[in-house]
Every structure is written in structure tokens, then in C-alpha cells.
């Protein structure tokens, strides 16, 4: 099991890579990341910091059960949310508050096999998510590597006010996805907002994010040539169950020795 310091270093590395400006995944203070330390605590990006330049001081350690309590009960005011986020900080004297999206990070990190979460706003992906046909356009799979990296299908979240309201909606959508698919999603697409990638390793989160960036660009390009030719459900299922693809998936996700 990785130490607290090792988890923090991995989170910083993942954040820097997702925040590299030429990639166009986030700009300025967009996006947020998190990493599971153990069953009761995790690191999350502090509000106002930037992924590309974040340091250890910009990663706040919080109490997971306290954050998860915010998913229950009546709606919370902005002031109540701020108070509860501060109360959940392991270091009560910390100067930086956890991201407003900390609540959905807490929920997603509680899912089996999720150790890292990366939320980005890729220009390519948001070009689709901000369109009228965003959900219909992303219903099909376009090429094998998309399936290998990102799974058979993403989860879809209609636009919801960021913060606790969004976290509650994500829990609802992901819960329904798991019940329907028998497994958690690798990616969540949020209308007019952005992408969330879930992974066991930082490499998996980065691979999912970059593959969705490619998918969005390929999808946009297909409309120059009479639109996308989605693969059949049978083909997608075959890719998901091929033994050689499973081994390749382990390498892509950084699980080659697992």
C-alpha cells in the first residue's frame, strides 16, 4: 500500500500532466483532481489552485466520512457547504479550502477500484458537451482503443449546479449505471461542464482523459464525411471481453505487474 507521501506525489504528477497547457484539457483554475489515501481520508485539489502548477500545499487532506455526510439530508446553502468543507479538513489551520467539487470526489473514490479521479474541461470534449445533441452524439463507440481505454459507455449527467447538488446527481446516475451495467463507469460526461475520469492508477485517469480528447476530435472530423460510423454493440462487447485486449488494458492503465 502506498504511503501518504507517495499518494500525494502521484496526485501532483497526475495534476501537472492533466494541466499541461498545450494539451487543452484545462486552463487557468479549471478542473480538479483527487487521490484516495485510505478508507477515511483523501487528497483533493484546493479551490483556486491550478492543476499545471499545483504543489503539495495546494492539495488538501480531508476526512471522507464527513464529506460523504453532505450527500444526505436537506439542501445546503453556500455558507453551510463552505463550513462543512472546512470542518472536514484534516488540518483545521489550513489556509486553502477544498474544491467545491470535493463531495463528488469523495463519492467516486468510495467506489471499488477507484484510487484517483481527474475532472477536466477539454476544449474538444466540451465542444460536444455544449451542443444540443451532446448525448446522442456520444452514444456510440468509434474505434477499438476508445473501448479499451474508456469502456463500453460513459455515464451521462445533465447540467447540474456544481457542488453538493451535482455530487448528489452524480451518485444517482452512477448508481443506476452500476445497476444496469454491472460495473462502474470509467468516464462521466457532464453537459455544459466537462469530463470526469476514474481510475485505479494515475496512468488510467490520464489515458481515459486523453482518449476522450481523441474521441471528441475524431467524432467532430467524421461530420466532414457524412457523419460517424459507430461500431456495433456486438463488436464493442467482443473488444471488452477479448483476453489480449485485457492484457493491453493492464499495460495502458499501469497495472502490468498486477
PETAMO-V283479 format. One record per residue. RES is the residue in one letter. SS is DSSP state (H for helix, E for strand, L for the rest). Layout:
((RES;SS) (RES;SS))
This chain:
((X;L) (X;L) (X;L) (X;H) (X;H) (X;H) (X;H) (X;H) (X;H) (X;H) (X;H) (X;H) (X;H) (X;H) (X;H) (X;H) (X;H) (X;H) (X;L) (X;L) (X;H) (X;H) (X;H) (X;L) (X;L) (X;L) (X;L) (X;L) (X;L) (X;L) (X;L) (X;E) (X;E) (X;E) (X;E) (X;E) (X;L) (X;L) (X;L) (X;L) (X;E) (X;E) (X;E) (X;E) (X;E) (X;E) (X;L) (X;L) (X;L) (X;L) (X;H) (X;H) (X;H) (X;L) (X;L) (X;H) (X;H) (X;H) (X;E) (X;E) (X;E) (X;E) (X;E) (X;H) (X;H) (X;H) (X;H) (X;H) (X;H) (X;H) (X;H) (X;L) (X;L) (X;L) (X;L) (X;L) (X;L) (X;H) (X;H) (X;H) (X;H) (X;H) (X;H) (X;H) (X;H) (X;H) (X;H) (X;L) (X;E) (X;L) (X;L) (X;L) (X;L) (X;L) (X;L) (X;L) (X;L) (X;E) (X;L) (X;L) (X;L) (X;H) (X;H) (X;H) (X;H) (X;H) (X;H) (X;H) (X;H) (X;L) (X;L) (X;L) (X;L) (X;L) (X;L) (X;E) (X;E) (X;E) (X;E) (X;E) (X;L) (X;L) (X;H) (X;H) (X;H) (X;H) (X;H) (X;H) (X;H) (X;L) (X;L) (X;L) (X;L) (X;H) (X;H) (X;H) (X;H) (X;L) (X;L) (X;L) (X;L) (X;L) (X;L) (X;H) (X;H) (X;H) (X;H) (X;H) (X;H) (X;H) (X;L) (X;L) (X;L) (X;L) (X;E) (X;E) (X;E) (X;L) (X;L) (X;L) (X;L) (X;L) (X;L) (X;H) (X;H) (X;H) (X;H) (X;H) (X;H) (X;H) (X;H) (X;H) (X;H) (X;H) (X;H) (X;H) (X;H) (X;H) (X;H) (X;H) (X;H) (X;L) (X;L) (X;L) (X;L) (X;L) (X;E) (X;E) (X;E) (X;E) (X;L) (X;L) (X;L) (X;E) (X;E) (X;E) (X;E) (X;E) (X;E) (X;L) (X;L) (X;H) (X;H) (X;H) (X;H) (X;H) (X;H) (X;H) (X;H) (X;H) (X;H) (X;H) (X;H) (X;H) (X;H) (X;H) (X;H) (X;H) (X;H) (X;H) (X;H) (X;H) (X;L) (X;L) (X;L) (X;L) (X;L) (X;L) (X;L) (X;L) (X;L) (X;L) (X;H) (X;H) (X;H) (X;H) (X;H) (X;H) (X;H) (X;H) (X;H) (X;L) (X;H) (X;H) (X;H) (X;H) (X;H) (X;H) (X;H) (X;H) (X;H) (X;H) (X;L) (X;L) (X;L) (X;L) (X;L) (X;L))
